[in-house]
């Protein structure tokens, strides 16, 4: 899929959380630097959070993709629908 001129692939789709139309509405160039974007659903609203691969110079524990499951467990609604997209690099 192409969002904001960048190609992505669906990495994970828990409980059928992926909705391309909603993602397209929420996606902005703010998320372009990130290697992964997690989208989770809370009260019918899609929330997005960017993460980096560990070897990215901008990676910190707060946005390290290694910890995305912890982010979902600690910062998202219990057992919520979510998805992860991964940036495709040529």
PyMOL commands that set and color helices and strands:
alter all, ss='L'
color gray80, all
select helices_A, chain A and resi 20-26+29-31+61-63+65-75
alter helices_A, ss='H'
color red, helices_A
select strands_A, chain A and resi 2-3+6-14+36-42+45-51+82-87
alter strands_A, ss='S'
color yellow, strands_A
deselect
rebuild
show_as cartoon
